[in-house]
Amino acid sequence: MSATRAAASGRARAPAAVTPSLAARLVAWQRQHGRHDLPWQGTRDAYRIWLSEVMLQQTQVATVLVYYERFVGRFPDVGALAAAPLDEVLALWSGLGYYGRARLLHRCAQAVVDEHGGRFPRRAATLATLPGIGRSTAAAIAVFAYGERAAILDGNVQRVLTRALGFGDDLATAAGRRALWAHAESMLPRRGIRAYTQGLMDLGATVCLARRPRCGDCPLAGACVAAAEGRPDAYPVKSRRLQRGRRTSGLLWLVQGDALWLEQRPAQGVWAGLWSLPQADSAQAWQRAATGWPGQGQALPVIEHALTHFDWRLEPLRWTLPARLPAAARRAVEAALPPGRWVARDEALALGLPAPVRRLIDG
């Protein structure tokens, strides 16, 4: 069966025949052309490797670099992170997005301290039992920190392997994911596991791109089914595509002197656990609610904020209360607000704030 027919039938080529060639090419390419100057490379410290892996989930390396250095400066080891207040962790995370990662990061650090004596387990299978560490992240930590032969399968690696193998199974199904995991594990080299794993990551991040892959620069081009077919964009196959939604919310930036009113978001949902400006359906809803309030309001430019599954139109209304306000009048305003508290601006900027809110009040 030809490579094209194999992909069209939804079945991947058996990887056994190409494994040695692919692995050797990847290792040689990574050593000469891969990335070697990232701050979490060249270390066997499981804490720093874990931190970088979590930060890199769904986030570009250029963005992570700044946050990583700031994090290890404040939390140099897992014990320091475990002992820190969650609000401080969220504050340092603000701007990286996907804030559930930060909460799980904190819980994981506490589990490592409480259950493992402050040392990360050495085996991928045990690492995967910790909060927020999935199978692929556990394998990356075990490979880079301890040299375990374990397979990773993040989004970049899925793309490299499915294209190289012409793997046509649907990764939206459990069966498809299991089959690709089996291929990934069967392709692990006996030697050079760190360079091989880093090579897969580097290739997916810099050459085997989701759009406009640089096949002419790829060390696997001669053995790649997708390149031979001339259709790398056909892989990976994922049948279920989430439809992006759109949402509109009004933000109330209520100010009195140097203080502003913040609410803490619920433990579940968007911006869970972060401090934010009160929300309503629109800026007009806040303008109606503010009828009769002392002071004056100003509608600010709309903020377009893209999240994973929807685009969010944020309409800020800044309402400035008089510096001198009778206590009864202030209580009447507060009664119309969601539960929260007055926070000095500098204190607010030290809290965990959503990135668009931070930019707004820091502008």
C-alpha positions in Angstrom: 0.0 0.0 0.0 1.4 3.4 -0.9 1.9 6.1 1.7 -0.9 8.1 0.1 -3.4 5.2 0.2 -2.3 4.5 3.8 -3.1 8.0 4.9 -6.4 8.1 3.0 -7.5 4.9 4.6 -7.1 6.5 8.0 -4.3 4.2 9.1 -0.7 5.2 9.8 2.3 3.5 8.3 4.0 1.1 10.7 6.8 3.2 12.2 9.2 0.3 12.9 11.0 0.6 9.5 11.6 4.3 9.7 12.2 4.7 13.5 16.0 4.4 13.4 16.3 6.9 10.5 13.9 9.4 12.0 15.5 9.3 15.4 19.0 9.6 14.2 18.1 12.5 11.9 16.4 14.3 14.7 19.2 13.9 17.1 21.8 15.1 14.6 19.6 18.0 13.5 18.9 19.1 17.1 22.5 19.1 18.0 23.4 21.3 15.1 20.3 23.4 14.5 18.1 23.1 17.5 17.6 25.6 20.3 20.3 25.5 23.0 20.1 28.9 24.7 16.7 28.8 26.5 17.1 29.5 30.2 15.5 26.1 31.3 17.9 24.1 29.1 21.2 22.8 30.3 19.7 22.0 33.7 18.6 18.8 35.4 16.5 20.7 38.0 13.1 19.1 37.7 11.4 22.1 39.3 12.7 24.5 36.6 11.9 22.0 33.8 8.4 21.5 35.1 7.9 25.3 35.5 8.9 25.9 31.9 6.8 23.0 30.5 3.7 24.4 32.3 4.3 27.9 31.1 4.9 26.8 27.5 1.5 25.1 27.3 -0.4 27.2 24.7 2.0 30.1 25.0 4.8 31.3 22.8 8.4 31.0 23.9 9.1 34.7 23.6 6.3 35.4 26.0 7.4 32.7 28.5 11.0 34.0 28.7 10.0 37.1 30.7 7.7 35.3 33.0 10.0 32.4 33.6 12.9 34.6 34.8 10.5 36.6 37.0 9.1 33.4 38.5 12.4 31.7 39.3 13.6 35.0 40.7 10.7 35.1 43.2 10.3 31.4 43.7 13.7 29.8 43.2 12.6 26.3 44.3 9.4 24.3 44.8 9.3 25.0 48.5 9.2 28.7 47.9 6.4 28.4 45.4 4.4 26.1 47.7 4.7 28.5 50.6 3.6 31.6 48.6 0.0 32.9 48.8 -2.0 32.0 45.7 -2.7 35.7 45.1 1.0 36.4 44.7 1.4 33.5 42.3 -1.6 34.7 40.2 -0.2 38.2 40.2 3.1 37.0 38.7 1.2 34.9 36.2 -1.0 37.8 35.1 -0.7 38.2 31.3 0.3 34.5 30.6 -3.4 33.6 30.4 -5.0 30.2 31.1 -5.0 31.0 34.8 -6.1 27.5 35.7 -2.5 26.5 35.0 -1.3 28.9 37.7 -3.7 27.5 40.3 -2.7 23.9 39.4 1.0 25.0 39.5 0.5 26.1 43.1 -1.3 23.0 44.1 1.3 20.8 42.5 4.1 22.6 44.3 2.3 22.0 47.6 1.8 18.3 46.7 5.5 17.9 45.9 6.4 19.4 49.3 3.7 17.6 51.3 3.8 14.2 49.7 7.3 13.8 48.2 9.5 15.7 50.6 10.1 18.6 48.2 11.5 16.4 45.5 9.8 15.7 42.2 9.3 12.0 41.5 11.7 10.5 39.0 9.3 8.4 37.0 6.9 9.8 34.4 4.1 7.6 35.7 4.3 9.0 39.2 4.8 12.6 38.0 1.5 12.2 36.0 -0.4 11.7 39.3 0.5 15.3 40.5 -2.0 18.1 40.0 -1.8 19.7 36.6 0.8 17.3 35.2 -0.5 15.4 32.2 1.1 12.5 30.5 3.2 14.5 28.0 4.4 17.0 30.6 5.3 14.2 33.0 7.3 12.6 30.2 9.2 15.8 29.4 10.2 16.3 33.0 11.3 12.6 33.4 13.3 12.9 30.1 15.1 16.1 30.7 15.6 15.8 34.5 16.2 12.1 34.8 16.9 10.7 31.4 13.9 8.3 31.3 12.9 6.9 27.9 9.4 8.4 27.7 7.3 9.7 24.9 5.9 13.3 24.7 3.0 14.2 22.6 2.1 17.9 22.9 0.5 19.8 20.0 3.8 20.5 18.2 4.9 16.9 18.5 1.6 15.6 17.3 2.0 17.6 14.2 5.6 16.4 13.5 4.7 12.7 14.0 1.4 12.6 12.1 3.0 14.3 9.1 6.1 12.1 9.2 4.1 8.9 9.5 1.2 10.0 7.4 -0.9 9.2 10.4 -4.5 9.6 9.4 -6.4 8.5 12.5 -8.7 11.1 14.0 -7.1 12.6 17.1 -10.5 13.8 18.2 -11.2 10.2 19.2 -9.7 8.3 22.1 -8.7 5.4 19.7 -6.8 7.8 17.5 -4.9 9.3 20.4 -4.1 5.9 21.8 -2.7 4.8 18.4 -0.5 7.8 18.1 0.8 7.4 21.6 1.7 3.8 20.7 3.6 5.0 17.7 5.4 7.7 19.7 6.5 5.2 22.3 7.7 2.7 19.7 9.9 5.3 18.0 11.9 6.2 21.1 15.7 5.8 20.5 17.8 3.7 22.8 20.3 6.5 23.2 20.1 10.3 23.0 16.6 10.6 24.4 17.1 14.1 25.6 18.3 15.4 22.2 15.6 13.4 20.4 12.9 14.8 22.6 14.2 18.3 22.3 14.5 17.8 18.6 10.8 16.9 18.3 9.9 20.1 20.2 12.3 22.3 18.3 11.2 20.9 14.9 7.5 21.5 15.7 8.2 25.0 17.0 10.5 26.3 14.3 10.2 24.2 11.1 7.2 21.9 11.0 4.8 24.8 11.5 1.0 24.6 11.5 0.9 27.0 8.6 3.5 27.3 5.9 5.9 24.5 7.2 9.5 24.9 6.0 9.8 21.4 4.5 13.0 22.3 2.7 14.7 22.8 6.0 13.3 19.7 7.7 15.7 16.8 8.5 12.9 14.4 8.1 11.8 15.6 4.6 13.1 12.5 2.8 11.2 10.1 5.0 8.1 12.2 5.6 4.8 10.9 4.2 3.1 14.4 4.3 6.0 15.9 2.3 5.8 13.1 -0.2 2.1 13.7 -0.6 2.6 17.4 -0.9 -0.1 18.1 1.7 1.3 18.6 5.1 -1.7 20.7 6.0 -3.8 17.5 6.0 -2.2 16.4 9.3 -3.0 16.0 12.1 -6.6 14.9 11.5 -9.0 16.4 14.1 -12.7 16.1 13.1 -14.2 18.1 16.0 -13.5 21.8 15.7 -14.8 24.1 18.4 -16.9 27.0 17.0 -15.6 30.3 18.3 -18.2 32.3 20.2 -18.5 36.0 20.9 -19.3 37.7 24.2 -19.8 41.3 25.3 -19.4 42.5 28.9 -19.3 46.0 30.5 -16.5 46.7 33.0 -17.0 49.2 35.7 -13.9 51.0 36.7 -15.1 52.7 39.8 -12.6 55.1 41.3 -12.5 57.3 44.4 -9.2 59.1 44.9 -6.4 56.4 44.6 -8.7 53.5 45.3 -10.8 51.4 42.9 -13.4 48.7 43.6 -12.4 45.1 42.7 -14.3 41.9 42.9 -12.8 38.4 43.1 -13.9 36.1 40.3 -15.6 32.8 41.1 -13.4 29.7 41.5 -14.7 28.3 38.2 -15.0 29.8 34.8 -13.1 32.6 32.9 -10.5 34.4 35.0 -11.3 32.1 37.9 -10.0 33.3 41.2 -8.5 36.6 39.8 -9.4 40.1 41.0 -11.2 42.1 38.4 -13.5 45.0 37.7 -17.2 44.3 38.2 -18.9 43.0 35.1 -22.4 43.6 33.5 -23.9 42.8 30.2 -22.7 46.1 28.7 -21.3 49.5 29.6 -24.9 50.8 29.1 -26.0 48.5 31.9 -23.5 50.2 34.2 -24.6 53.6 33.1 -28.2 52.7 34.0 -27.0 51.4 37.4 -25.0 54.5 38.0 -28.0 56.8 37.5 -28.1 59.1 40.5 -24.6 58.3 41.7 -22.4 61.2 42.6 -19.4 62.0 40.4 -19.2 61.5 36.7 -18.8 58.6 34.2 -16.7 58.3 31.0 -17.1 55.5 28.4 -13.6 54.3 27.4 -12.5 52.6 24.1 -13.7 49.1 23.7 -11.2 46.3 24.3 -11.2 43.3 22.0 -9.9 40.3 24.0 -9.4 36.9 22.4 -9.7 33.8 24.5 -9.4 30.1 23.5 -13.0 29.5 22.6 -14.5 33.0 22.1 -13.8 36.6 21.4 -14.7 39.0 24.2 -15.8 42.6 23.6 -15.1 44.5 26.9 -16.7 47.9 27.3 -15.1 49.8 30.1 -17.0 52.6 32.0 -14.8 54.7 34.3 -16.9 56.3 37.1 -15.1 58.8 39.3 -16.7 59.4 42.7 -16.0 62.7 44.5 -12.9 62.6 46.8 -15.1 63.7 49.7 -18.3 61.7 49.9 -20.7 61.2 52.8 -20.5 57.6 54.2 -24.2 57.0 53.5 -23.8 58.0 49.8 -20.8 55.7 49.5 -22.7 52.8 51.1 -25.5 53.4 48.6 -23.1 53.0 45.7 -21.5 49.9 47.2 -24.9 48.3 47.6 -25.3 48.3 43.8 -22.0 46.5 43.3 -21.1 42.8 43.4 -19.2 41.8 46.6 -15.7 43.2 46.6 -13.5 45.7 48.3 -11.7 49.0 47.8 -8.1 48.6 46.8 -5.4 51.2 46.3 -4.1 51.3 42.7 -0.6 50.1 43.6 -2.0 47.3 45.7 -4.4 46.3 42.8 -1.5 46.1 40.4 0.2 43.7 42.8 -2.8 41.3 42.7 -3.6 38.7 40.2 -5.5 40.7 37.5 -6.6 39.6 34.0 -4.2 41.0 31.4 -6.7 43.5 29.8 -7.8 44.8 33.2 -4.2 45.3 34.3 -3.4 47.2 31.1 -6.5 49.3 31.5 -5.8 50.5 35.1 -2.1 50.7 34.5 -2.4 52.8 31.3 
